[in-house]
């Protein structure tokens, strides 16, 4: 068992990204990012649930800028989530 706190490991020179890229080739990182975006797009998670006001794609489609989700799309998603009220599961449902 190590005595180094977990956050101290991340603060070492080079950062976490350089360790990951040293282990995985660049093409593997690209494939992981593509898979994450494709999963979010397919199931309309996060910003992909909103239409993009920048490139005018419909919900569930990737933005036209590869490797990026436009800031306006992310802001639209955050605004919609902020308006949604969350009902606790323990709250009684009136019948």
N, C-alpha and C positions, 0 to 999 in steps of 0.2 A: 504494500500500500504506500502511495506517495504522500508526502507531507506538503507538496506544492498545491496551493489553492487553484481551482479550475480557471479562475479569471486571470491569474498570473501567467498561465500557459498561453492564453490568447494574447497577452500583452508583449510577448517576446518579439524580438526583432523579426520582421518578415510578415507577421500577421498570419491569420488562418488561411487566407486565400492563396498565399504562396506555398503553403504546405500542401494544400489540395492540388494545386496545379503541378507540384513536383511529383505527386503520386499518380495523378490522372493526366493523360495527354489532352491537349487542347480540344481535339475532336470529340473526346468523351464528355468534356464539359459542355460543349455545344449541343451534343445529343441530349444531355440531361436537361438543359434549358429548353430545348425544343419539346421534349416530352412533358415538362411541367406546363409550358404554355398550351400545348395541345390538350392536356387533361383539363386544365382550367377552361379552355375554350369549349371543349366538348360538353362539359357539364355546367357551363355558364356560371363558374365560380368567380367571385371577386369582381374585378372591373369588367370581365367579359360578359357580365349580365346586363351591361348597359350598352346602348349604341354609342359609337365614337363620334363626338361632334367635330373632331378635327379632320378625320379621313372619311367620315360618313358611312362606316360599315355598320351593319345591323348587329344586335346582340348575338353573342355566340360565334362571332367571326374575329379572326386576328386583325390587328391594325395593319395598315399597308406598310408601315415602317417596320422592317424586320428587326427582331430582338428588342422590341420596345412596345410599351403600352403608353399611349399618349397621356400626358398629364391631365388634360381635360376629361378624359374618360375615367381616370382614377378619381378625380375630384367629383364627378357626377355620381360615382359609386359611393364615395364617402358621404356625400350629401343625402343620398337615398337611405343609407344605413343609419345616419343620424336621425332621420325622420321616423324610422321604424321603432315602435315601442316593443319591448321585450316583455312577455308575460311569463312569470316564473311558473315552473311546473307544479309547484306546491300550492298555487293559487286556486281556490275553489271556482269551479265553473257553474254559474247559475243555470238552473234547469227550469 
